Amino acid sequence: MGKSNSYQAIWKRKDRKKHPEKYKKRMQKYYKNNRKKLINRVKKYTEDNKEKVKIRKNKHYMAIREARRWDNIRKLYGLSKEDYDKLYVNQQGRCAVCRIELPVLHIDHFHEDGTIRGLLCGKCNRGIGLFDDNIELLEAVIKYLRKR
């Protein structure tokens, strides 16, 4: 292959891995000289493949969102995806309180020390949280509900 300046020729050149800085400079120069052409190519592709682009963007967004979710769970609870999956399987995909089956359950934990109690549906998790994990208060609620 000769010293072609086309984008594809530069991209396929074997020395790009051997000399990344040289390749980077070459690409920057190519982009600078062909900016409008490249932008128009992307616009045309996007216009011609709207559904494909939409699907790709959504997949990318969902992957990032999922990665952030597990990163936050690991930081907050010290729980990996594998550990969560084990808990989920042990509970048969059901809330530990109301036993409703859901594809995703919330992580219930002691607020004092962060110890994980189990997995709950959103309603049960919020309910316990709103009562500040106070057993006496929850017993009073049960007594009130039984009164009718």
Secondary structure, 3 states (H helix, E strand, C coil): CCCCCCHHHHHHCCHHHHCHHHHHHHHHHHHHHHHHHHHHHHHHHHHHCHHHHHHHHHHHHHHHHHHHHHHHHHHHHCCCHHHHHHHHHHCCCECCCCCCECCCCEEEECCCCCCEEEEECHHHHHHHHHCCCCHHHHHHHHHHHHHC
